[in-house]
Structures are given as structure tokens and as C-alpha cells.
């Protein structure tokens, strides 16, 4: 597993360039697209109402995520270079944490995994690392003294491992993939893992829907 891009606030950060999402995006074989959607956040004034009816809140979040996914797939279905049956010719990966939704889209020649998490500092990082991360990652965290950097590193390892698990062809296949880490929003970290297929450049699209 190789980390190609470090999340902030670690050194040598290259911020992803979020471009306005086109209505009919083409998808060359040497490109891989990542879409970012910022879904509506609950109004604090409605917290009591949501607490009384958590099912309604869950349903609303699922509907927003479904709209995000379906709208993007519809755009590819109408693209000139994707003639028919877009589901058969595309591979997608979807991830969500709180109001941040991400979707990776590629030609169906490579496997992908995608994960996003909010970086938290109020958790027992080293204890959790002992149960989920390899010894090298645990040691890297143990010798990182700055609390903020430690938290970012932990979630960098976490999201990278989760994304690689999704991209693994089978449970028996070795955990080997290329990982691109990035920060889609302040206090959030994400990882895209890719296996197989030709090398592809990543294009970052920003999704806006008037209905949300």
C-alpha cells in the first residue's frame, strides 16, 4: 500500500482542486473522477424534533444521498462517450460521513474503495490503533506527540485501510493497492484506493443540486 498524497495538516499537502461539476461529464479511460456533495446539515433548532423521530432523520439522510448518487449517474448516462447501460460500463464507490458525501467514478477496468471520516480528537487513539492498525502504523502514532497531527495520522491510516479493503478483489487476495488521501472539507479526511486497470489521473468535481 502506497500513500500518494498526505492529508492536511501534514507536510507537503496538495489541496484537491474542486471544479464545478459538468452537466455531461466525459470519462476517458485514463481518468478517475471524485465527486463531492455537501448535503444539508440538520438545523440545531430542530434537534428536539429529530430526537423524537430519528427514523425521519435517517430517511432524509438516505434520500439526500440517493439523490446525490442518482443525479451523478444520470449525468454520465447522458454523456456522449457513454452510449448505453452506464451501470455496466462504469464502476462507482460511495462514502458518506455526516454532511460530506463522496462518489468515485471510473471505467469498469479497475476496482475502487472509498472512505471518509471526520477527524476527531476526543477518542482513545492509541487504544483503537492497537485493535485495528498494523504494528508499523501503531508505532508511527506512538512517536507522534502533537495531538492534532496524531489524530490526522490515525484517521489517515483508518480511511486508507477501509478503502483498500473495499478495493480488494477477494478476502484471500493480498491487501495491496494505491491510495490517494485528501481532505474534502475542513476537519474531514478521505481515502481512495485503486487496484487493477491502467494508471488514471484523478479529477475532483463539486456537485451542486438545486433541490437540496
C-alpha positions as CSV (number, residue, x, y, z in Angstrom):
1,X,0.0,0.0,0.0
2,X,1.5,3.4,-1.0
3,X,0.2,6.7,0.2
4,X,0.3,9.1,-2.7
5,X,-1.0,12.3,-1.1
6,X,-1.0,13.2,2.6
7,X,-4.0,14.8,4.3
8,X,-3.7,18.2,6.0
9,X,-2.3,19.4,8.3
10,X,0.6,17.1,7.5
11,X,3.5,18.5,5.4
12,X,3.5,18.7,1.6
13,X,-0.2,18.9,1.2
14,X,-1.6,19.5,-2.3
15,X,-5.2,20.6,-2.0
16,X,-7.5,18.8,-4.4
17,X,-8.9,21.2,-7.0
18,X,-12.7,21.0,-6.8
19,X,-14.1,22.1,-10.2
20,X,-17.8,22.8,-11.0
21,X,-19.3,19.5,-12.0
22,X,-20.2,19.4,-15.7
23,X,-23.7,18.5,-16.8
24,X,-22.5,15.8,-19.2
25,X,-19.0,14.6,-18.0
26,X,-17.0,12.5,-20.3
27,X,-14.9,9.8,-18.7
28,X,-11.7,8.8,-20.6
29,X,-10.1,5.5,-19.6
30,X,-7.1,7.4,-18.2
31,X,-9.3,9.5,-15.8
32,X,-10.9,8.7,-12.5
33,X,-13.5,11.2,-11.1
34,X,-14.2,12.0,-7.5
35,X,-17.4,14.0,-6.8
36,X,-18.1,15.9,-3.6
37,X,-21.5,16.7,-2.3
38,X,-22.2,18.7,0.8
39,X,-25.6,17.5,2.0
40,X,-27.9,19.6,4.2
41,X,-26.9,19.7,7.8
42,X,-29.7,19.4,10.5
43,X,-30.8,22.8,11.9
44,X,-29.8,23.0,15.6
45,X,-33.3,24.4,16.2
46,X,-34.8,21.1,15.0
47,X,-32.6,18.9,17.3
48,X,-35.5,18.1,19.6
49,X,-37.8,17.2,16.7
50,X,-35.1,14.9,15.2
51,X,-34.6,13.3,18.6
52,X,-38.3,12.4,18.9
53,X,-38.3,10.9,15.4
54,X,-34.8,9.5,14.5
55,X,-36.4,7.4,11.7
56,X,-37.4,10.5,9.8
57,X,-33.9,11.9,10.1
58,X,-32.4,8.7,8.8
59,X,-34.8,8.6,5.9
60,X,-34.0,12.2,5.0
61,X,-30.2,11.5,5.0
62,X,-30.7,8.4,2.8
63,X,-32.9,10.3,0.4
64,X,-30.3,13.1,0.1
65,X,-27.5,10.5,-0.5
66,X,-29.6,8.7,-3.1
67,X,-30.3,12.0,-4.9
68,X,-26.5,12.7,-5.0
69,X,-25.7,9.3,-6.4
70,X,-28.5,9.1,-9.0
71,X,-28.0,12.6,-10.3
72,X,-24.3,12.0,-10.9
73,X,-25.0,8.6,-12.7
74,X,-27.7,10.3,-14.8
75,X,-25.1,12.9,-16.0
76,X,-22.8,10.1,-17.2
77,X,-25.7,8.3,-18.8
78,X,-26.2,11.4,-21.0
79,X,-22.5,11.9,-21.8
80,X,-21.6,11.5,-25.4
81,X,-18.9,8.9,-24.9
82,X,-21.1,6.6,-22.8
83,X,-23.6,5.3,-25.1
84,X,-25.8,2.9,-23.2
85,X,-26.1,0.8,-20.0
86,X,-23.9,3.1,-17.9
87,X,-24.1,0.7,-14.9
88,X,-22.4,-2.0,-16.9
89,X,-19.6,0.3,-18.2
90,X,-18.9,2.3,-15.0
91,X,-17.6,1.3,-11.6
92,X,-18.6,3.5,-8.6
93,X,-17.7,3.8,-4.9
94,X,-19.7,5.8,-2.5
95,X,-18.9,7.1,1.0
96,X,-20.5,9.4,3.5
97,X,-19.8,10.9,6.9
98,X,-22.2,13.5,8.4
99,X,-22.9,16.0,5.7
100,X,-20.0,15.1,3.4
101,X,-20.8,12.7,0.6
102,X,-18.2,11.4,-1.9
103,X,-18.5,9.3,-5.0
104,X,-15.7,7.9,-7.2
105,X,-16.5,7.0,-10.8
106,X,-14.2,5.0,-13.1
107,X,-14.4,2.9,-16.2
108,X,-15.1,-0.7,-15.3
109,X,-11.4,-1.8,-15.7
110,X,-10.3,-1.2,-12.1
111,X,-11.5,-1.8,-8.6
112,X,-12.0,1.1,-6.2
113,X,-12.6,1.7,-2.5
114,X,-13.6,5.0,-0.9
115,X,-13.9,6.1,2.8
116,X,-14.4,9.4,4.5
117,X,-14.3,10.3,8.2
118,X,-14.5,13.4,10.4
119,X,-11.2,13.8,12.3
120,X,-11.9,13.6,16.0
121,X,-9.5,14.3,18.9
122,X,-11.8,13.1,21.7
123,X,-11.2,9.4,21.2
124,X,-8.5,7.0,22.7
125,X,-6.4,6.9,19.5
126,X,-3.6,4.6,20.6
127,X,-6.1,2.1,22.2
128,X,-8.1,2.0,19.0
129,X,-5.0,1.7,16.9
130,X,-4.0,-1.4,18.8
131,X,-7.1,-3.1,17.7
132,X,-7.3,-2.0,14.1
133,X,-3.9,-1.0,12.7
134,X,-0.7,-2.8,11.9
135,X,2.4,-2.6,14.2
136,X,4.2,-0.1,11.9
137,X,1.2,2.3,11.9
138,X,0.8,1.9,15.7
139,X,4.5,2.8,16.2
140,X,4.1,5.9,13.9
141,X,1.3,7.1,16.0
142,X,3.1,6.4,19.3
143,X,6.0,8.6,18.3
144,X,3.8,11.5,17.1
145,X,3.4,13.8,20.0
146,X,1.3,16.7,18.7
147,X,-2.3,15.7,19.4
148,X,-3.7,17.3,16.2
149,X,-1.1,15.6,14.0
150,X,-1.7,12.3,15.8
151,X,-5.5,12.5,15.2
152,X,-5.0,13.2,11.5
153,X,-2.5,10.4,11.1
154,X,-4.8,7.9,12.8
155,X,-7.7,8.7,10.5
156,X,-5.3,8.7,7.5
157,X,-4.4,5.1,8.4
158,X,-8.0,4.2,9.2
159,X,-9.5,5.5,5.9
160,X,-6.7,4.1,3.8
161,X,-7.2,0.6,5.3
162,X,-11.0,0.8,4.9
163,X,-10.7,1.9,1.2
164,X,-8.2,-0.8,0.5
165,X,-10.5,-3.5,2.0
166,X,-13.2,-2.4,-0.4
167,X,-10.9,-2.4,-3.4
168,X,-9.5,-5.9,-2.6
169,X,-10.7,-8.4,-5.3
170,X,-11.4,-11.1,-2.7
171,X,-10.9,-11.7,1.0
172,X,-8.0,-14.0,0.2
173,X,-6.2,-11.5,-2.1
174,X,-3.3,-9.6,-0.5
175,X,-4.1,-6.1,0.8
176,X,-2.1,-4.2,-1.9
177,X,-3.4,-1.0,-3.6
178,X,-2.5,2.5,-4.4
179,X,-4.1,5.1,-2.0
180,X,-4.8,8.8,-2.5
181,X,-5.6,10.7,0.6
182,X,-7.3,14.1,0.6
183,X,-9.3,16.4,2.7
184,X,-12.7,17.1,1.1
185,X,-13.8,19.6,3.8
186,X,-12.3,21.2,6.9
187,X,-11.9,18.5,9.7
188,X,-12.6,15.7,7.2
189,X,-10.2,13.2,5.7
190,X,-10.9,10.7,2.8
191,X,-9.0,8.0,1.0
192,X,-9.4,6.5,-2.5
193,X,-7.9,3.1,-3.1
194,X,-7.4,1.7,-6.6
195,X,-6.4,-1.7,-7.9
196,X,-6.0,-3.0,-11.4
197,X,-6.5,-1.3,-14.7
198,X,-4.3,1.4,-16.4
199,X,-3.0,4.3,-14.3
200,X,-5.5,7.1,-14.1
201,X,-5.3,10.8,-13.2
202,X,-7.9,12.0,-10.7
203,X,-10.3,14.9,-11.4
204,X,-12.2,16.4,-8.5
205,X,-15.8,17.6,-9.2
206,X,-18.0,19.6,-7.0
207,X,-21.7,18.5,-7.0
208,X,-24.4,21.1,-6.6
209,X,-28.1,20.3,-6.8
210,X,-30.8,22.9,-6.7
211,X,-33.2,20.6,-5.0
212,X,-31.1,20.5,-1.7
